Amino acid sequence: MTAPPHEARGHQTLSAYIQARFDEFSRSQKDVAQYIVDHLDEVAFQTAEELARRANTSSSTVVRFSQALGFEGFPELQHSAREEYRRKVAAGQVGGTGAASTEPLFSLDQNEFETAIAADFQNVEETARRVSRSDVEAAIDAIASADRVLVCGTDQMAFFASYFRHLLMLLDLRAEIVASPSQEALSRLGRIDEGTLVIGLSAGRPHPLVVRAMKLARHRKARTLAVVDATLSDVAKLAQIKLYYSSNSPAYVRSHTALLSTIQALAYGVYSRDADQYADRIKAFRLK
């Protein structure tokens, strides 16, 4: 069995240890690893079954993942997660200390509707707290200066890729999407060059087509932007600019509220660079 993480001896945090060994894990174990790194506050107090549901895997995978890290089981991993989370709280590295953040959105006896709304509220707040202004500025610069923007998102991400393209086209920017492995989409990938910005949208385990697009972009020296809900995502690893959004949900699907907010905020950021000029373009576009 692998030696226990150094955090037990005070040398390395659980998150850092997981990230250092990430490439060693199986696909299902990577899903667990990504969730732990991005949601340490929840993992510290969830059961193995709850963690498995959030990571879209089984509780046995959670246990095997814990053992792969050198723990006897999940309770020992959770203890390590709690210790790291408590240190972050003490150091002021996580939110939750302000009056606004401690005020409950609904009463304790929430129904299913209120629970889902509350989760979306927290997703947007967590996304806003974790976003880097420098990364946002870099993303807006890349979009505004690109000769061509190619937004890649399949399955559930296809809608958001199409909507993002719509927002950019309103600004008279040249934008296209890759949402399926169709001949037309593959031909768009074939036209990636140094003047192209490739944007990869991902939720959970990324689709191979999106990963392929990001790899091709790197090979052809195109700029890359990832908008993902897992900081250890393969799409994020291949991107020069990375934006994270939170997608926690009590429902049977991931929440995309924060993703939608991020997309709209990026488009508005581009618009704000020259609001008067873009306003004229939007008016002309609507008259077409």
C-alpha positions in Angstrom: 0.0 0.0 0.0 1.2 3.5 -0.7 2.7 5.5 2.2 0.2 7.8 4.0 0.1 11.4 2.8 2.8 13.7 4.3 0.1 15.9 5.7 -0.2 13.5 8.6 3.3 14.6 9.6 2.7 18.3 8.8 4.6 18.5 5.5 1.9 18.6 2.8 -1.8 19.2 2.6 -4.2 16.6 1.4 -5.2 18.7 -1.6 -1.5 19.1 -2.6 -0.9 15.4 -2.2 -3.9 14.4 -4.3 -2.8 16.9 -7.1 0.8 15.5 -7.1 -0.5 12.0 -7.6 -3.5 12.8 -9.8 -2.1 11.1 -13.0 -1.7 7.8 -11.2 -5.5 7.4 -10.5 -8.1 5.5 -12.6 -10.8 7.5 -14.4 -13.3 7.0 -11.6 -10.8 7.8 -8.9 -9.9 11.0 -10.8 -13.6 12.0 -10.5 -13.3 11.6 -6.7 -10.0 13.4 -6.6 -11.3 16.4 -8.5 -14.3 16.7 -6.3 -12.2 16.6 -3.1 -9.8 19.2 -4.2 -12.6 21.6 -5.3 -15.0 21.0 -2.5 -12.9 20.3 0.6 -15.4 22.0 2.9 -18.1 19.5 1.9 -15.9 16.5 1.9 -14.9 17.3 5.5 -18.4 16.5 6.6 -20.0 14.3 4.0 -20.4 10.5 4.2 -18.7 8.3 1.7 -22.1 7.7 0.0 -22.7 11.5 -0.3 -19.3 12.1 -1.7 -19.8 9.2 -4.2 -23.1 10.7 -5.4 -21.6 14.2 -5.9 -18.6 12.7 -7.7 -20.9 10.5 -9.9 -19.3 7.3 -8.8 -19.7 4.5 -6.2 -19.0 4.5 -2.5 -16.6 1.5 -3.0 -14.6 3.7 -5.4 -14.4 6.4 -2.7 -13.0 3.7 -0.3 -10.5 2.4 -2.8 -9.4 5.9 -3.6 -8.8 6.5 0.2 -6.8 3.3 0.4 -4.8 4.3 -2.8 -3.7 7.4 -0.9 -2.5 5.3 2.0 -5.4 5.7 4.4 -7.1 2.7 6.0 -10.4 3.9 4.7 -12.6 7.0 4.1 -12.9 8.1 7.7 -9.1 8.6 7.9 -9.1 10.6 4.6 -12.0 12.7 5.9 -10.1 13.5 9.1 -7.3 14.8 6.9 -9.7 16.9 4.9 -11.2 18.4 8.1 -7.8 19.3 9.4 -6.9 21.1 6.1 -10.2 22.9 6.0 -9.9 24.0 9.6 -6.4 25.4 8.9 -7.8 27.3 5.9 -10.6 28.8 8.0 -8.2 29.9 10.7 -5.9 31.5 8.0 -8.9 33.3 6.4 -8.5 31.5 3.1 -12.2 30.5 2.8 -15.4 32.5 3.0 -18.1 32.2 5.6 -17.0 34.7 8.2 -19.1 37.7 7.1 -22.6 38.5 8.3 -24.0 38.2 4.8 -22.6 34.7 4.2 -23.9 33.4 7.5 -27.5 34.6 6.9 -29.6 31.6 5.7 -31.4 32.1 2.4 -34.4 30.0 3.5 -35.7 28.6 6.7 -34.3 25.3 8.0 -37.4 23.3 6.8 -36.5 23.8 3.1 -38.5 22.1 0.4 -36.9 20.6 -2.7 -37.4 23.8 -4.7 -35.8 26.0 -2.0 -32.9 23.5 -1.5 -32.1 23.7 -5.2 -32.3 27.5 -5.3 -30.1 27.7 -2.2 -27.5 25.5 -3.8 -27.4 27.7 -7.0 -27.0 30.8 -4.8 -24.0 29.2 -3.1 -22.6 28.1 -6.5 -22.5 31.7 -7.8 -21.1 32.9 -4.5 -18.3 30.3 -4.5 -17.5 31.0 -8.1 -17.2 34.7 -7.4 -15.0 34.1 -4.4 -12.6 31.8 -6.3 -12.3 33.7 -9.6 -9.1 35.5 -10.3 -9.3 39.0 -11.7 -6.1 38.5 -13.7 -7.5 35.3 -15.3 -10.8 37.1 -16.1 -8.9 40.0 -17.7 -6.8 37.5 -19.7 -9.9 35.7 -20.9 -11.6 38.9 -22.0 -8.4 40.1 -23.8 -8.1 36.8 -25.6 -11.8 36.9 -26.7 -11.6 40.5 -27.9 -8.3 40.1 -29.8 -8.9 36.7 -31.4 -9.4 36.5 -35.2 -11.8 33.6 -34.6 -13.3 32.1 -31.5 -14.1 28.4 -31.4 -16.3 27.3 -28.5 -16.2 23.5 -27.8 -18.9 21.9 -25.7 -20.7 18.6 -26.2 -23.8 17.0 -24.6 -25.1 19.2 -21.9 -22.4 21.8 -22.6 -23.6 22.1 -26.2 -26.4 24.5 -25.2 -23.9 26.8 -23.4 -21.5 26.7 -26.3 -24.3 27.8 -28.6 -25.4 30.5 -26.3 -21.8 31.8 -25.8 -21.5 31.9 -29.6 -24.7 33.9 -29.8 -23.5 36.5 -27.3 -20.2 36.9 -29.1 -21.9 37.2 -32.5 -24.1 40.0 -31.1 -20.8 41.9 -30.7 -19.9 41.1 -34.3 -17.2 38.7 -33.3 -16.4 35.7 -35.5 -17.5 32.8 -33.4 -18.2 29.1 -34.2 -19.0 26.0 -32.1 -18.0 22.4 -32.0 -20.8 20.5 -30.3 -20.6 17.0 -31.9 -18.1 14.9 -33.9 -19.9 15.8 -37.2 -18.0 16.4 -40.4 -18.7 20.1 -40.2 -17.5 20.3 -36.7 -14.3 18.4 -37.5 -13.6 20.7 -40.4 -13.8 23.7 -38.0 -11.2 22.0 -35.8 -9.1 21.6 -38.9 -9.1 25.4 -39.4 -7.5 26.1 -36.0 -4.5 28.4 -36.4 -2.5 30.9 -34.3 -5.3 33.5 -34.6 -7.9 31.2 -33.1 -9.0 31.2 -29.5 -10.3 27.7 -28.5 -12.7 27.8 -25.5 -13.4 24.4 -23.9 -16.5 24.0 -21.7 -16.6 21.1 -19.4 -18.7 19.6 -16.5 -17.2 16.7 -14.7 -15.3 14.2 -16.9 -14.7 16.0 -20.2 -15.8 14.7 -23.5 -12.9 13.3 -25.6 -13.8 15.7 -28.5 -13.3 18.7 -26.3 -9.9 17.3 -25.0 -8.9 16.7 -28.7 -9.8 20.2 -29.6 -7.6 21.6 -26.8 -4.7 19.4 -27.7 -4.9 20.4 -31.4 -5.0 24.1 -30.3 -1.8 23.7 -28.3 -0.2 21.9 -31.2 -1.1 24.7 -33.6 -0.1 27.4 -31.1 -3.6 28.7 -30.8 -4.7 30.4 -27.5 -6.8 28.3 -25.2 -9.4 29.1 -22.5 -11.0 26.5 -20.2 -14.3 27.1 -18.3 -14.6 24.0 -16.0 -16.1 22.8 -12.8 -13.0 20.8 -11.8 -9.6 22.4 -11.5 -7.9 19.1 -12.2 -9.9 18.6 -15.4 -8.0 17.4 -18.5 -9.4 20.4 -20.3 -8.0 22.8 -17.7 -4.6 21.2 -17.8 -4.4 21.9 -21.6 -5.6 25.5 -21.3 -3.5 28.6 -21.0 -6.3 30.5 -19.2 -8.6 28.7 -16.7 -11.9 29.8 -15.1 -13.5 27.6 -12.5 -17.2 27.5 -11.7 -19.1 25.6 -8.9 -21.7 23.1 -10.0 -22.9 21.6 -6.7 -26.6 20.4 -6.8 -28.9 18.4 -4.6 -30.7 17.3 -7.7 -29.9 14.4 -10.1 -27.9 16.7 -12.5 -25.2 19.2 -12.0 -26.0 22.9 -11.6 -25.1 25.2 -14.5 -26.2 28.5 -12.9 -22.7 29.6 -12.2 -21.5 28.6 -15.7 -24.2 30.7 -17.3 -23.3 33.7 -15.1 -19.6 33.2 -16.1 -20.4 33.1 -19.8 -22.6 36.2 -19.6 -20.0 38.1 -17.5 -17.3 37.3 -20.0 -19.4 38.6 -22.9 -20.3 41.7 -20.9 -16.6 42.2 -20.2 -15.8 42.3 -23.9 -18.8 44.6 -24.5 -17.5 47.0 -21.8 -14.2 47.5 -23.6 -16.0 49.7 -26.1 -19.6 50.0 -25.1 -20.6 52.7 -27.7 -19.1 50.8 -30.6 -20.5 47.5 -29.5 -24.0 49.0 -29.0 -24.0 50.1 -32.6 -23.0 46.6 -33.7 -25.7 45.0 -31.7 -28.3 47.3 -33.1 -27.1 46.6 -36.7 -27.1 42.8 -36.0 -30.7 42.9 -34.8 -31.7 44.8 -37.9 -30.3 42.1 -40.2 
